[in-house]
Structures are given as structure tokens and as C-alpha cells.
Amino acid sequence: MIGVLSLQGAISEHANALNKLGVENKPILNQADLAGIDGLIIPGGESTAIKKLMTYNQLFPKIKELIQAGLPTFGTCAGMVLLSQPESFNMLKATVVRNGFGRQQQSFEESLHFDALADPFHAIFIRAPYLTDVSADINVLAKINDKAVAVSKDHVLATAFHPELTDDCRLHEYFIDHFVH
Ligand SMILES: NC(=O)CC[C@H](N)C(=O)O
């Protein structure tokens, strides 16, 4: 059972991707929803808003504890921001540059190579962050120039782009197969 943090942002699109893969999922809106999940998706949206809502719903400390204790977690865009920020989940030792590629109008799409995928992944970037000064214990899975846009570390996977906005479920599948199971 995968929990999809459902406070703000691209929520239903992640649930759709999981449904397509036949992976059971449920929305996470409060602490009780966290019971029995084997993995968590933190969607893209606006990281400051998501963090405020997590705090308001008394989810923030509980989710932080679960992620730090090993809950497999996939963060996309704002989710990558929250996984990286020292003041948020502090799971990725790197400098996160929010809106690193510019504002909404500078949104772009790019085909990215992943060693784990046979064909490139068509990635949609919307006010996307990137990581730099990435610590040696982080696997950089995809880069644009010297900017890390997909990374993993232990049980955490993060992309600066929105894999849930295309029909391509391969990164969700990768998360389920390599991080959750
Ligand atoms: N599409 C997104 O998730 C954008 C993330 C946003 N720029 C933030 O920092 O929260």
C-alpha cells in the first residue's frame, strides 16, 4: 500500500500512475492515514504550501520520523525540495535550488537518459528545482548539464520533474520494484 501525500499539488496524477500499475494506494491527509503504508509519494506543487499544510495537519514530524526510519519515499519536484531541505526532511545532502530553471514561463520538457531504463524518459519541468553540491553518498540518476534532476539515496528517490504528468509509468514502476519491494 502506497500513500500519496494529498495536501496540495499533482495528487490524482500520482494515484492514476499507481492504479495503472495495479499498485494499491491511498491518500494521506492526516496521521491515521499513515498506518499500514509501505511507501510514500510526495507530489509536486508548492513546497512551502505543502509543508505548512503538513504542519497544520500534524503530519510533518510523523512523516519525517517515518522517512528517517526507512519508509521508501518518492518525491517529485516540490517533493524533491522537501526531501532535500535541511529544515524539512533532510534526507539528501545537497544544495537544493528552488525554481532553479526559472519561473512558470520557463517550463520545459527534455528527454533524459536513465541507466535503469531502456529508452529515454520524457520529463516535464515546471518551476523545477535542481540539486548541486551533491554529497558522494547520493546516486545521481539524471542530470542536465551539471544540475542533478533525478537522484536516489538508500530508500529515497527524487525527481525535479513530474513523471506523473506523462503516460510513462516507468519511474513509478522503478520506485515500486527497487525501493518498496
Ligand atoms: N512543480 C513544482 O513542484 C514546483 C516546486 C516549487 N518551485 C517549489 O519550490 O515548491
The ligand as an ORCA input file, in Angstrom:
! r2SCAN-3c Opt
* xyz 0 1
  N       6.239     21.912     -9.884
  C       6.699     22.013     -8.661
  O       6.517     21.130     -7.811
  C       7.393     23.286     -8.336
  C       8.064     23.290     -6.997
  C       8.157     24.694     -6.467
  N       9.016     25.519     -7.253
  C       8.618     24.657     -5.021
  O       9.702     25.058     -4.713
  O       7.880     24.194     -4.210
*
